[in-house]
């Protein structure tokens, strides 16, 4: 692939990509929160592709580069490592000076419960990242059929919980960025309960605002709220682009959990997405296996209850430009991961 031309293009050209995280919109949004968005075009094997790379400043004049769910192309049948190594070398002249490594958050994977892809071959310049950025395991629902077909594809307990929420009077409505204060308060409650990290309120508010003002190529992004007798019980943020939908963020109250508001929310969002031309609905993240001992096992049961296919991706791999600086960053990142996954959980912050 030495003869393939890679050239910078306008960020808006990436809005032709089907994946939300590879769109010009996403690059423009992330640029408002400390990232530099680099948009590229290249044509391997008579196929014109566009690629978003996000770059961020580190200490001492260094930078990191990150490709969210990229490269956006069909998974090579063989030679994946060679393909990624070629790309790592080819894009370097277009990245900021002092870039330490390029992180691929690969969109490729294997479909099936418990079917994990074989790890890629690593080397001194190509290594598995110490942590994944986007969740590598997810559930993707086919929503192209009728509502009756969609319900029939779900587990019996999930159908029961959806009907229970309706019977008990849970009401789901569309919100707007003016509802973000209430939703974010609920999200903070969720973060404390589940011991997860979250962005600032402005991050989510700006996401909704930017989708509304971006113009051509913008995804549709909606906030759905579930209430009961005036109490806000749960809320989710869903994005649509092309024929795909993604459940991005969710918050739920500690109150009235027996009313199954989270089920009512997903049941509202899926038909809403289908009516707008979507064929798939990505629940965006589950534990890697059906393990009752996993701290997020409840999430696994909840999301797999809606049916669909489980997609297990490779996760993140790093192409290394500056080995010494990378070693320091990798050690710091591993320590940060240990803090958030182990120590912070135990301290119950």
ZATORVO-103220 format. One record per residue: residue in three letters; x negated, y negated, z of N, C-alpha, C, O in turn. Coordinates in steps of 0.001 Angstrom, whole numbers, padded with zeros to 6 digits, always signed. Layout:
<pts>
AlaXYZXYZXYZXYZ;...
</pts>
This chain:
<pts>
Unk-000818+001213+000000+000000+000000+000000-000849-001259+000000-000373-002335+000361;Unk-002098-001128-000401-003009-002266-000358-002598-003377-001308-002969-004531-001092;Unk-001832-003060-002366-001446-004075-003321-000157-004793-002992+000277-005653-003759;Unk+000470-004465-001869+001747-005075-001512+001512-006489-000995+000680-006700-000113;Unk+002238-007448-001536+002111-008833-001127+003025-009110+000062+004220-008820+000015;Unk+002460-009670+001124+003241-010132+002272+003116-011644+002329+002009-012181+002348;Unk+004252-012331+002356+004225-013781+002335+005256-014357+003292+006291-013738+003540;Unk+004977-015547+003832+005959-016179+004721+007152-016703+003935+007014-017127+002788;Unk+008325-016671+004563+009546-017187+003953+010290-018003+005003+009935-017994+006182;Unk+011324-018707+004561+012168-019457+005486+012897-018482+006428+013296-017393+006014;Unk+013057-018869+007647+013696-018011+008641+015110-017621+008218+015564-016518+008524;Unk+015802-018506+007526+017177-018228+007108+017262-017066+006123+018316-016442+006001;Unk+016159-016761+005410+016193-015627+004481+016413-014306+005214+016895-013341+004620;Unk+016070-014256+006479+016238-013026+007258+017691-012759+007624+018018-011673+008102;Unk+018565-013733+007406+019973-013516+007721+020618-012499+006792+021745-012066+007034;Unk+019909-012110+005721+020391-011033+004859+020196-009664+005512+020838-008694+005110;Unk+019323-009575+006510+019124-008305+007209+020388-007905+007959+021127-008754+008456;Unk+020620-006610+008032+021823-006111+008698+021688-006072+010215+022683-006182+010932;Unk+020462-005916+010704+020255-005807+012140+020235-007181+012796+019561-008093+012316;Unk+020970-007328+013887+021014-008590+014609+019627-009035+015044+019282-010207+014892;Unk+018822-008118+015585+017514-008479+016124+016475-008721+015041+015349-009112+015347;Unk+016829-008496+013782+015950-008804+012664+016520-009934+011804+016153-010076+010638;Unk+017403-010722+012374+018043-011800+011620+017353-013131+011872+016663-013317+012874;Unk+017559-014052+010936+017060-015406+011137+017718-016065+012323+017087-016836+013047;Unk+018986-015762+012524+019688-016294+013700+018964-015916+014982+018744-016766+015844;Unk+018592-014647+015116+017949-014195+016345+016584-014867+016528+016222-015249+017641;Unk+015837-015008+015441+014563-015692+015524+014727-017142+015938+013954-017647+016752;Unk+015727-017816+015384+015991-019207+015731+016429-019338+017192+016033-020273+017887;Unk+017237-018402+017640+017691-018413+019035+016528-018203+019992+016385-018944+020965;Unk+015696-017202+019726+014579-016914+020622+013551-018046+020624+012843-018242+021613;Unk+013468-018790+019518+012539-019915+019451+012908-021000+020458+012053-021800+020837;Unk+014149-021041+020892+014572-022018+021888+014175-021600+023305+014360-022358+024257;Unk+013630-020390+023436+013284-019880+024761+011828-019390+024810+011515-018373+025429;Unk+010960-020141+024141+009531-019920+024297+008851-019038+023271+007646-018806+023367;Unk+009593-018536+022286+008996-017684+021263+008769-018471+019974+009486-019432+019694;Unk+007786-018068+019206+007577-018571+017854+008045-017504+016877+007584-016363+016928;Unk+008961-017873+015988+009522-016912+015037+008763-016986+013712+008635-018057+013119;Unk+008262-015839+013254+007546-015730+011980+008382-014858+011046+008681-013708+011371;Unk+008758-015394+009896+009568-014672+008918+008707-014302+007716+008026-015156+007148;Unk+008740-013025+007329+007909-012522+006239+008747-011754+005226+009819-011234+005534;Unk+008212-011700+003992+008826-010887+002932+007738-010019+002312+006622-010476+002066;Unk+008084-008754+002064+007142-007855+001397+007935-006822+000607+009128-006634+000848;Unk+007278-006157-000333+007982-005270-001257+007259-003944-001433+006632-003725-002470;Unk+007330-003058-000454+006733-001731-000624+007645-000830-001456+008857-000812-001246;Unk+007076-000095-002383+007821+000918-003142+009067+000334-003808+010150+000914-003728;Unk+008908-000813-004462+009975-001463-005228+011174-001823-004358+012295-001916-004859;Unk+010953-002024-003073+012026-002379-002142+011636-003678-001464+010628-003732-000759;Unk+012425-004728-001668+012111-006010-001051+012659-006052+000367+013857-005866+000582;Unk+011782-006297+001329+012171-006308+002739+011792-007631+003380+010855-008304+002950;Unk+012533-007986+004410+012253-009198+005179+012086-008804+006635+012810-007949+007145;Unk+011131-009430+007297+010733-008986+008626+010616-010163+009577+010030-011190+009237;Unk+011177-010011+010770+011039-011005+011831+009996-010536+012839+010071-009420+013353;Unk+009026-011399+013114+008041-011166+014165+008149-012316+015159+008119-013483+014770;Unk+008275-011987+016429+008333-012984+017490+006983-013045+018193+006429-012015+018579;Unk+006461-014250+018356+005150-014427+018978+005287-015283+020233+006103-016203+020291;Unk+004482-014964+021221+004551-015700+022487+003146-015967+023019+002249-015129+022924;Unk+002989-017161+023579+001709-017594+024114+001403-016888+025426+002275-016759+026285;Unk+000176-016434+025581-000313-015868+026822-001336-016830+027432-001532-017932+026921;Unk-001972-016425+028497-002998-017254+029125-004264-017291+028270-004487-016415+027434;Unk-005078-018302+028486-006414-018417+027884-006388-018482+026353-007344-018075+025692;Unk-005295-018993+025802-005215-019160+024361-004866-017918+023572-004907-017939+022342;Unk-004525-016838+024251-004134-015612+023564-002641-015622+023248-001880-016419+023798;Unk-002237-014722+022351-000843-014558+021965-000514-013071+021850-001398-012240+021639;Unk+000765-012752+021991+001251-011419+021645+002260-011557+020517+002871-012613+020351;Unk+002434-010496+019743+003410-010476+018659+004315-009258+018838+003869-008193+019265;Unk+005588-009436+018504+006589-008404+018788+007576-008330+017630+008097-009351+017182;Unk+007831-007099+017143+008820-006882+016079+010012-006153+016680+009935-004945+016907;Unk+011115-006854+016944+012290-006201+017525+013020-005350+016489+013480-005862+015469;Unk+013121-004067+016754+013771-003112+015852+013237-003241+014431+013989-003391+013467;Unk+011927-003178+014338+011293-003249+013039+010059-002349+012997+009572-001915+014041;Unk+009543-002061+011775+009967-002637+010501+011349-002137+010069+011708-000978+010281;Unk+012100-003038+009465+013467-002740+009062+013449-002028+007711+013644-002645+006664;Unk+013215-000736+007756+013175+000086+006551+013474+001519+006940+013439+001866+008121;Unk+013764+002343+005970+014010+003754+006247+012757+004403+006819+011645+004119+006375;Unk+012944+005275+007804+011810+005943+008430+011069+006799+007416+011678+007641+006756;Unk+009761+006594+007283+008991+007450+006366+009067+008914+006789+009051+009218+007982;Unk+009149+009810+005830+009203+011231+006155+007898+011718+006763+007886+012672+007542;Unk+006811+011069+006411+005505+011392+006984+004632+010145+006903+004965+009190+006201;Unk+003534+010158+007613+002627+009023+007567+003139+007783+008274+002804+006666+007882;Unk+003951+007963+009315+004484+006808+010035+003353+005965+010619+003358+004737+010527;Unk+002395+006645+011216+001279+005929+011842+000489+005131+010808+000088+003999+011077;Unk+000261+005711+009623-000471+005008+008570+000316+003779+008098-000259+002722+007840;Unk+001626+003934+007989+002474+002825+007556+002391+001665+008548+002258+000509+008148;Unk+002469+001977+009837+002430+000942+010860+001040+000310+010966+000916-000890+011212;Unk+000000+001121+010781-001355+000577+010800-001564-000376+009628-002172-001435+009781;Unk-001058+000006+008456-001146-000888+007293-000448-002207+007586-000987-003277+007305;Unk+000757-002128+008153+001500-003350+008432+000796-004200+009487+000748-005425+009375;Unk+000248-003539+010517-000456-004283+011551-001605-005097+010987-001813-006244+011382;Unk-002347-004508+010068-003467-005221+009459-002984-006300+008484-003554-007388+008408;Unk-001933-005978+007749-001476-006888+006697-000878-008177+007252-001034-009233+006641;Unk-000202-008117+008387+000466-009316+008902-000448-010181+009756-000095-011321+010057;Unk-001620-009673+010159-002480-010416+011074-002813-011822+010586-002767-012753+011391;Unk-003153-012033+009283-003478-013396+008848-002322-014381+009006-002548-015591+009007;Unk-001102-013895+009139+000063-014768+009248+000516-014972+010686+001498-015672+010934;Unk-000189-014368+011631+000139-014509+013041-000695-015619+013669-001728-015991+013111;Unk-000277-016158+014814-001070-017205+015470-002465-016701+015823-002649-015514+016094;Unk-003439-017595+015822-004787-017221+016210-004817-016717+017646-004063-017184+018500;Unk-005693-015765+017893-005800-015216+019235-004766-014166+019572-004576-013842+020745;Unk-004079-013616+018548-003090-012575+018816-003798-011305+019289-004703-010801+018624;Unk-003378-010803+020432-004035-009664+021072-003535-008340+020510-004317-007414+020294;Unk-002229-008255+020274-001653-007014+019755-000307-007302+019116+000305-008343+019357;Unk+000138-006367+018301+001452-006406+017666+002258-005237+018202+001863-004080+018053;Unk+003384-005539+018823+004233-004489+019389+005391-004174+018442+006195-005047+018113;Unk+005461-002922+018013+006568-002427+017202+007634-001833+018125+007358-000882+018857;Unk+008832-002381+018096+009969-001780+018804+010763-001021+017736+011676-001570+017121;Unk+010407+000224+017531+010809+000945+016324+012310+001231+016282+012888+001642+017288;Unk+012951+001017+015120+014370+001333+014974+014612+002802+014653+015752+003265+014697;Unk+013562+003534+014333+013690+004924+013909+013895+005849+015102+013549+005511+016234;Unk+014462+007017+014830+014645+007995+015896+015376+009227+015411+015522+009451+014210;Unk+015834+010026+016365+016557+011259+016089+017946+011191+016707+018138+010634+017788;Unk+018903+011764+016002+020292+011772+016476+020594+013104+017137+020259+014164+016609;Unk+021235+013038+018304+021647+014255+018987+021340+014212+020467+020324+013655+020883;Unk+022212+014797+021258+022031+014829+022697+020777+015632+023043+020665+016806+022691;Unk+019843+014993+023732+018622+015668+024154+017597+015878+023059+016571+016517+023294;Unk+017853+015349+021851+016927+015523+020728+016003+014309+020664+016355+013289+020070;Unk+014833+014416+021268+013889+013307+021300+012897+013426+020147+012457+014529+019824;Unk+012540+012304+019525+011522+012361+018452+010157+012698+019015+009845+012352+020155;Unk+009356+013361+018233+008000+013654+018642+007199+012356+018738+007279+011525+017833;Unk+006431+012161+019809+005638+010934+019924+004710+010748+018726+004213+011722+018161;Unk+004487+009520+018353+003565+009231+017262+002128+009488+017709+001812+009431+018897;Unk+001273+009770+016740-000133+009991+017037-000788+008665+017393-000632+007680+016671;Unk-001511+008636+018489-002142+007399+018935-003649+007440+018680-004217+008482+018352;Unk-004275+006277+018841-005716+006149+018604-006225+004993+019449-005488+004455+020276;Unk-007463+004613+019249-008036+003516+020020-007383+002180+019700-007423+001263+020520;Unk-006780+002054+018513-006144+000789+018128-004619+000887+018024-003964-000097+017680;Unk-004046+002060+018315-002595+002260+018205-002145+003115+019387-002482+004296+019467;Unk-001379+002514+020309-001034+003199+021544+000439+003024+021879+001072+002046+021480;Unk+000970+003991+022619+002319+003833+023160+002304+002707+024185+001435+002664+025056;Unk+003264+001798+024079+003319+000675+025007+003660+001167+026412+004354+002173+026558;Unk+003184+000475+027447+003494+000903+028811+004957+000733+029188+005411+001295+030185;Unk+005700-000040+028395+007126-000188+028658+007847-000497+027348+007266-001068+026426;Unk+009113-000112+027282+009940-000418+026114+010689-001722+026364+011056-002030+027498;Unk+010910-002478+025303+011627-003745+025421+013127-003517+025240+013907-003748+026163;Unk+013527-003066+024060+014919-002686+023840+015126-001240+024304+014197-000436+024235;Unk+016313-000903+024769+016543+000482+025216+016378+001464+024054+017064+001326+023041;Unk+015487+002449+024176+015257+003375+023066+016386+004376+022856+016510+004938+021769;Unk+017201+004606+023860+018293+005583+023766+019623+004848+023813+019836+003979+024659;Unk+020515+005204+022897+021785+004503+022844+022883+005417+022307+022616+006518+021826;Unk+024119+004938+022398+025284+005634+021843+025891+004758+020759+026178+003584+020994;Unk+026088+005322+019577+026679+004583+018466+028010+005231+018103+028074+006416+017776;Unk+029072+004428+018169+030437+004907+017941+030866+004587+016516+030676+003465+016046;Unk+031437+005555+015835+032060+005321+014535+033451+004753+014787+034325+005454+015296;Unk+033662+003478+014430+034946+002832+014675+035701+002574+013372+036639+001777+013344;Unk+035293+003248+012292+035878+002971+010981+037276+003545+010823+038022+003100+009951;Unk+037652+004521+011644+038971+005138+011532+040049+004354+012263+039843+003206+012658;Unk+041192+004986+012435+042306+004347+013124+042071+004349+014625+041174+005032+015120;Unk+042882+003581+015351+042769+003568+016805+043097+004936+017386+042509+005348+018386;Unk+044021+005630+016767+044373+006975+017235+043184+007923+017078+042908+008734+017963;Unk+042478+007817+015938+041298+008659+015714+040182+008302+016684+039468+009180+017167;Unk+040033+007014+016968+038999+006579+017895+039276+007122+019296+038370+007622+019963;Unk+040503+007023+019729+040866+007562+021042+040661+009071+021099+040176+009604+022097;Unk+041031+009743+020032+040913+011204+020007+039459+011658+020090+039182+012760+020564;Unk+038531+010822+019637+037115+011197+019661+036487+011008+021040+035359+011443+021273;Unk+037209+010364+021949+036687+010114+023289+036956+011303+024213+037801+012153+023933;Unk+036219+011337+025311+036470+012357+026316+037797+012071+027024+038222+010919+027120;Unk+038438+013118+027511+039760+012989+028115+039747+012005+029286+040682+011222+029450;Unk+038698+012044+030091+038620+011149+031255+038532+009698+030826+039088+008824+031492;Unk+037846+009424+029729+037750+008060+029226+039107+007573+028744+039506+006448+029047;Unk+039821+008408+027997+041174+008027+027559+042066+007762+028769+042844+006808+028773;Unk+041955+008595+029781+042759+008426+030999+042450+007081+031663+043364+006372+032084;Unk+041170+006732+031757+040785+005483+032411+041236+004260+031628+041607+003249+032224;Unk+041209+004335+030301+041718+003236+029483+043208+003022+029759+043653+001893+029964;Unk+043961+004103+029762+045404+003999+029998+045711+003562+031423+046691+002857+031663;Unk+044867+003986+032375+045057+003582+033763+044889+002075+033914+045676+001424+034601;Unk+043865+001524+033273+043637+000081+033352+044831-000691+032812+045251-001691+033396;Unk+045377-000221+031690+046554-000873+031104+047744-000749+032043+048457-001724+032276;Unk+047959+000431+032576+049092+000687+033462+049024-000163+034722+050056-000618+035216;Unk+047824-000385+035249+047658-001142+036488+047652-002658+036266+047525-003429+037217;Unk+047787-003070+035027+047926-004495+034751+046638-005257+034508+046615-006480+034641;Unk+045562-004559+034152+044324-005255+033787+044536-005950+032438+044961-005319+031469;Unk+044244-007228+032383+044438-008011+031171+043091-008448+030608+042251-008983+031333;Unk+042889-008220+029313+041636-008573+028644+041902-009717+027676+042854-009677+026897;Unk+041055-010734+027732+041206-011886+026849+039834-012326+026350+038804-011961+026918;Unk+039838-013123+025267+038596-013692+024765+038266-014947+025555+039128-015793+025792;Unk+036999-015057+025962+036541-016253+026647+035724-017120+025708+035629-016837+024514;Unk+035136-018176+026246+034256-019063+025487+033104-019472+026388+033017-019044+027539;Unk+032207-020317+025844+031051-020693+026667+031467-021493+027886+030679-021628+028822;Unk+032696-022033+027905+033171-022740+029089+033483-021771+030232+033627-022187+031382;Unk+033586-020477+029912+033826-019464+030938+032530-018866+031477+032560-017966+032316;Unk+031390-019368+030992+030118-018744+031344+029790-018838+032825+029155-017935+033370;Unk+030210-019914+033490+029907-020027+034913+030520-018868+035695+029851-018247+036522;Unk+031779-018584+035434+032445-017465+036128+031799-016142+035760+031544-015301+036622;Unk+031537-015965+034468+030945-014701+034025+029546-014528+034600+029179-013436+035032;Unk+028761-015613+034607+027381-015502+035080+027324-015213+036581+026451-014480+037045;Unk+028256-015792+037331+028337-015458+038753+028583-013965+038942+028012-013333+039831;Unk+029438-013422+038095+029710-011985+038136+028480-011182+037706+028210-010112+038253;Unk+027747-011695+036738+026536-011018+036263+025463-010984+037363+024746-009995+037513;Unk+025368-012066+038119+024437-012093+039248+024816-011037+040287+023952-010378+040866;Unk+026114-010890+040511+026604-009853+041427+026226-008464+040909+025817-007594+041678;Unk+026366-008271+039615+025990-006997+038990+024498-006734+039140+024087-005613+039442;Unk+023691-007763+038928+022239-007616+039026+021813-007221+040437+020919-006395+040615;Unk+022457-007814+041433+022123-007450+042817+022523-006009+043117+021792-005277+043784;Unk+023678-005614+042623+024171-004258+042893+023338-003200+042179+022963-002190+042775;Unk+023052-003435+040911+022340-002438+040107+020834-002677+040058+020096-001906+039444;Unk+020380-003750+040709+018950-004066+040786+018327-004198+039397+017346-003533+039065;Unk+018920-005063+038614+018426-005335+037272+018023-006801+037172+018458-007631+037970;Unk+017181-007111+036176+016794-008498+035933+017708-009103+034875+018321-008389+034082;Unk+017788-010426+034877+018644-011106+033918+018046-012455+033557+017191-012986+034265;Unk+018516-013000+032436+018071-014317+031995+018817-015406+032760+019710-015124+033559;Unk+018437-016649+032502+019136-017780+033102+020532-017916+032490+020815-017349+031435;Unk+021394-018669+033161+022730-018911+032635+022659-019574+031261+023452-019256+030375;Unk+021707-020501+031083+021601-021227+029815+021324-020293+028643+021743-020568+027519;Unk+020631-019203+028894+020315-018245+027826+021605-017696+027206+021743-017677+025983;Unk+022534-017258+028031+023773-016662+027528+024725-017732+026984+025414-017512+025988;Unk+024755-018879+027644+025586-019973+027152+025117-020429+025777+025927-020663+024881;Unk+023809-020553+025620+023266-020995+024342+023496-019974+023249+023700-020346+022094;Unk+023467-018684+023588+023733-017634+022613+025120-017813+021998+025276-017716+020781;Unk+026123-018072+022831+027480-018275+022326+027587-019571+021522+028199-019604+020454;Unk+026984-020634+022049+027044-021916+021352+026359-021855+020000+026885-022358+019006;Unk+025185-021240+019962+024418-021206+018711+025138-020405+017639+025112-020776+016465;Unk+025781-019310+018028+026538-018522+017058+027670-019348+016454+028005-019196+015279;Unk+028247-020215+017262+029357-021037+016775+028894-022156+015848+029650-022577+014973;Unk+027666-022645+016024+027212-023799+015261+026217-023455+014157+025856-024327+013367;Unk+025768-022208+014085+024661-021832+013197+025028-021955+011722+024182-022321+010907;Unk+026263-021658+011371+026680-021738+009977+026518-020416+009244+026651-019349+009844;Unk+026231-020484+007945+026142-019290+007102+025110-018308+007661+024002-018687+008041;Unk+025507-017043+007698+024606-016003+008180+024683-015749+009664+024016-014846+010168;Unk+025484-016525+010381+025583-016342+011829+026347-015070+012167+027297-014722+011465;Unk+025958-014377+013213+026779-013275+013705+027987-013844+014442+027987-015007+014846;Unk+028998-013030+014610+030092-013384+015521+029721-012863+016899+029381-011691+017056;Unk+029788-013734+017891+029488-013327+019261+030644-013753+020145+031039-014919+020148;Unk+031181-012808+020891+032361-013052+021715+032141-012609+023153+031456-011628+023441;Unk+032751-013375+024032+032825-013016+025443+034233-012516+025719+035208-013220+025458;Unk+034340-011303+026245+035632-010748+026640+035679-010663+028161+034712-010249+028800;Unk+036811-011057+028732+036991-011065+030178+038163-010175+030568+039201-010181+029906;Unk+037998-009414+031638+039065-008560+032167+039476-009082+033538+038646-009198+034440;Unk+040757-009395+033691+041276-009966+034936+042453-009145+035459+043119-008423+034717;Unk+042678-009282+036746+043834-008638+037378+044343-009543+038489+043660-009799+039480;Unk+045561-010015+038288+046209-010889+039275+045311-012063+039660+045184-012408+040834;Unk+044692-012668+038647+043856-013839+038859+042414-013561+039207+041600-014484+039219;Unk+042069-012311+039493+040697-011946+039825+039932-011547+038565+040391-010709+037789;Unk+038766-012152+038369+037894-011731+037269+037163-010469+037699+036381-010491+038649;Unk+037419-009367+037000+036854-008075+037385+035620-007699+036562+034723-007029+037071;Unk+035565-008121+035301+034449-007718+034438+034438-008591+033191+035436-009224+032847;Unk+033292-008611+032523+033168-009345+031271+032019-008798+030448+031007-008364+030999;Unk+032170-008817+029132+031118-008323+028242+030891-009315+027108+031795-010058+026725;Unk+029671-009313+026577+029322-010100+025401+029031-009131+024263+028196-008236+024393;Unk+029724-009318+023151+029636-008424+021992+029242-009239+020764+029718-010359+020578;Unk+028376-008677+019930+027937-009350+018710+028287-008504+017493+028200-007277+017536;Unk+028684-009168+016404+028975-008513+015133+028083-009106+014048+027880-010318+013984;Unk+027555-008230+013198+026814-008685+012009+026971-007631+010929+026660-006458+011133;Unk+027457-008067+009782+027694-007108+008703+028742-006100+009127+029827-006470+009577;Unk+028414-004813+008982+029371-003778+009352+029008-003110+010682+029409-001975+010941;Unk+028239-003825+011528+027814-003261+012811+028167-004200+013958+028199-005420+013800;Unk+028428-003602+015113+028699-004361+016333+027820-003831+017448+027481-002648+017476;Unk+027449-004722+018374+026594-004358+019508+027198-004893+020797+027565-006066+020876;Unk+027301-004044+021795+027652-004468+023147+026352-004890+023815+025525-004045+024159;Unk+026169-006195+024001+024878-006718+024441+024735-006811+025959+023738-006353+026516;Unk+025727-007401+026629+025611-007660+028059+026948-007401+028736+028009-007649+028164;Unk+026879-006899+029957+028101-006616+030700+027954-006931+032171+026894-006706+032754;Unk+029011-007452+032780+029033-007767+034206+030327-007226+034800+031362-007203+034134;Unk+030263-006793+036049+031466-006272+036709+031429-006567+038190+030364-006637+038803;Unk+032600-006737+038751+032742-007080+040162+032678-005834+041042+032908-004716+040582;Unk+032365-006050+042295+032444-004962+043272+033878-004704+043714+034168-003693+044354;Unk+034777-005631+043364+036177-005521+043777+036998-004726+042754+036723-004764+041555;Unk+037977-004030+043238+038978-003350+042391+038345-002478+041307+038832-002438+040178;Unk+037286-001798+041641+036618-000954+040654+037475+000233+040248+037247+000849+039206;Unk+038462+000550+041077+039372+001661+040763+040330+001323+039625+041047+002202+039147;Unk+040357+000058+039179+041261-000333+038084+040638-000134+036703+041304-000358+035693;Unk+039395+000276+036644+038728+000658+035395+038707-000454+034344+038971-000232+033163;Unk+038382-001660+034822+038366-002810+033917+037329-002668+032810+037555-003142+031697;Unk+036195-002023+033091+035159-001862+032063+035650-001030+030884+035253-001275+029745;Unk+036497-000065+031145+037071+000742+030062+038017-000100+029213+038029+000010+027987;Unk+038806-000938+029871+039727-001801+029137+038964-002776+028234+039407-003072+027124;Unk+037834-003268+028704+037042-004204+027904+036521-003557+026626+036650-004123+025541;Unk+035937-002379+026754+035403-001704+025568+036519-001341+024595+036338-001398+023379;Unk+037658-000974+025136+038779-000606+024273+039317-001824+023527+039848-001680+022426;Unk+039194-002997+024093+039576-004221+023385+038527-004584+022338+038876-004996+021232;Unk+037253-004436+022676+036187-004884+021786+036050-004006+020548+035780-004522+019463;Unk+036229-002698+020681+036034-001805+019533+037060-002055+018425+036655-002225+017275;Unk+038361-002087+018706+039313-002408+017636+039130-003818+017073+039341-004051+015883;Unk+038737-004752+017936+038454-006115+017471+037338-006099+016428+037441-006755+015391;Unk+036275-005349+016706+035157-005256+015757+035586-004561+014473+035195-004976+013382;Unk+036391-003504+014595+036842-002770+013396+037668-003677+012488+037519-003623+011267;Unk+038521-004495+013053+039353-005389+012255+038530-006427+011513+039005-007010+010538;Unk+037315-006665+011953+036433-007614+011287+035456-006926+010345+034469-007525+009917;Unk+035733-005677+010026+034956-004977+009014+033810-004130+009525+033042-003598+008723;Unk+033667-003986+010840+032577-003173+011380+032920-001686+011294+034074-001282+011444;Unk+031905-000905+011055+032070+000551+010988+031412+001248+012190+031761+002382+012520;Unk+030473+000573+012831+029806+001170+013992+029786+000183+015161+029804-001034+014978;Unk+029749+000749+016360+029721-000028+017595+028637+000575+018472+028758+001706+018943;Unk+027574-000195+018685+026406+000277+019429+026554-000116+020895+026628-001301+021218;Unk+026599+000884+021788+026732+000620+023219+025417+000196+023862+025406-000154+025042;Unk+024332+000215+023138+023086-000485+023446+022454-000084+024776+022199-000919+025643;Unk+022212+001212+024908+021367+001610+026011+021961+002599+026986+022968+002318+027636;Unk+021327+003770+027087+021677+004785+028076+020376+005401+028599+019327+005236+027976;Unk+020428+006110+029738+019259+006888+030163+018896+007926+029111+019742+008298+028298;Unk+017655+008400+029112+017202+009296+028045+017822+010681+028060+017755+011391+027057;Unk+018430+011089+029180+019013+012422+029230+020154+012479+030244+020321+011588+031077;Unk+020916+013533+030147+022058+013745+031040+021555+014314+032363+021613+015519+032606;Unk+021063+013418+033206+020415+013821+034456+021115+013169+035640+020990+011958+035823;Unk+021850+013932+036453+022549+013343+037605+021614+012658+038594+022060+011831+039389;Unk+020342+012985+038558+019393+012359+039461+018882+011014+038999+018205+010318+039756;Unk+019193+010631+037772+018736+009342+037251+019528+008209+037904+020743+008327+038062;Unk+018861+007105+038290+019580+006008+038953+020672+005369+038104+021580+004738+038645;Unk+020599+005523+036774+021620+004966+035882+022493+006060+035275+023020+005910+034172;Unk+022639+007156+036004+023434+008269+035488+024891+007856+035248+025523+008318+034298;Unk+025415+006989+036108+026786+006519+035918+026968+005816+034590+028018+005931+033958;Unk+025939+005082+034164+025995+004416+032862+026020+005436+031731+026729+005259+030740;Unk+025246+006500+031883+025232+007563+030875+026630+008171+030734+027121+008330+029616;Unk+027263+008506+031834+028602+009106+031783+029612+008147+031178+030460+008544+030379;Unk+029514+006872+031569+030461+005874+031070+030361+005737+029554+031375+005810+028859;Unk+029160+005541+029041+029014+005265+027610+029219+006505+026753+029837+006411+025693;Unk+028725+007655+027173+028930+008860+026367+030385+009314+026383+030801+010098+025530;Unk+031154+008826+027344+032571+009171+027384+033355+008638+026201+034440+009136+025897;Unk+032809+007620+025522+033498+007041+024365+033235+007834+023085+033684+007437+022010;Unk+032520+008940+023191+032234+009751+022007+031020+009224+021270+030091+008699+021884;Unk+031027+009364+019954+029936+008841+019147+028718+009744+019123+028751+010882+019592;Unk+027641+009206+018562+026371+009922+018446+025321+009262+019323+025285+008040+019465;Unk+024475+010087+019905+023358+009586+020682+022154+009433+019758+021757+010379+019077;Unk+021577+008230+019741+020373+007960+018962+019213+007772+019929+019252+006902+020799;Unk+018180+008596+019767+016982+008519+020597+015833+007978+019749+015332+008670+018863;Unk+015420+006753+020019+014360+006117+019232+012981+006416+019818+012852+006950+020920;Unk+011956+006055+019044+010575+006259+019471+010181+005312+020597+009302+005641+021394;Unk+010809+004150+020679+010397+003146+021643+009303+002257+021076+009169+002129+019859;Unk+008517+001639+021960+007527+000641+021560+006123+001227+021425+005687+002040+022240;Unk+005432+000792+020376+004027+001136+020147+003265-000146+019834+003792-001057+019196;Unk+002023-000202+020290+001192-001393+020131+000059-001162+019140-000680-000183+019240;Unk-000067-002080+018177-001230-002103+017286-002173-003168+017839-001800-004335+017954;Unk-003388-002765+018178-004285-003583+018995-005309-004314+018121-005984-003706+017291;Unk-005408-005641+018328-006394-006454+017632-007611-006768+018510-008744-006800+018029;Unk-007364-006996+019794-008433-007393+020717-008417-006426+021905-007692-006657+022872;Unk-009208-005347+021847-009125-004284+022857-009349-004751+024294-008627-004312+025190;Unk-010312-005616+024542-010601-006030+025915-009433-006816+026507-008994-006538+027622;Unk-008937-007791+025763-007808-008589+026240-006555-007727+026373-005753-007911+027288;Unk-006402-006785+025445-005245-005892+025508-005284-005040+026778-004251-004832+027415;Unk-006464-004548+027147-006583-003747+028352-006128-004504+029581-005454-003941+030445;Unk-006492-005784+029670-006075-006605+030803-004561-006818+030789-003901-006715+031823;Unk-004017-007118+029602-002572-007340+029507-001813-006068+029841-000805-006112+030547;Unk-002285-004944+029344-001608-003673+029586-001581-003346+031085-000566-002873+031598;Unk-002676-003594+031774-002715-003338+033212-001734-004242+033948-001048-003798+034869;Unk-001663-005522+033541-000737-006452+034182+000714-006055+033905+001573-006157+034781;Unk+000972-005604+032682+002331-005207+032329+002747-003948+033081+003894-003837+033515;Unk+001835-003010+033238+002138-001793+033987+002429-002123+035446+003319-001530+036055;Unk+001671-003079+036011+001909-003485+037395+003268-004167+037530+003980-003953+038511;Unk+003617-004975+036556+004923-005649+036583+006049-004628+036495+007055-004740+037197;Unk+005878-003643+035638+006891-002605+035498+007055-001831+036809+008175-001526+037219;Unk+005942-001520+037459+006005-000820+038739+006761-001653+039764+007567-001125+040531;Unk+006500-002954+039775+007169-003827+040734+008679-003814+040532+009432-003637+041490;Unk+009127-003999+039291+010561-004103+039036+011270-002753+039136+012423-002689+039561;Unk+010595-001688+038752+011239-000375+038735+011173+000339+040076+012050+001142+040395;Unk+010150+000057+040858+009940+000808+042091+010047-000080+043336+010964+000067+044144;Unk+009087-001004+043470+008994-001797+044702+010204-002700+044881+010793-002738+045961;Unk+010581-003425+043840+011701-004357+043959+012998-003612+044271+013821-004103+045044;Unk+013184-002459+043691+014378-001656+043984+014413-001249+045449+015461-001310+046091;Unk+013266-000835+045974+013222-000382+047361+013477-001523+048338+014082-001336+049393;Unk+012992-002730+047955+013203-003886+048807+014632-004413+048699+015078-005223+049511;Unk+015336-003928+047673+016755-004279+047479+016953-005768+047268+017893-006358+047801;Unk+016057-006383+046481+016205-007808+046161+017375-008010+045212+017665-009141+044822;
</pts>
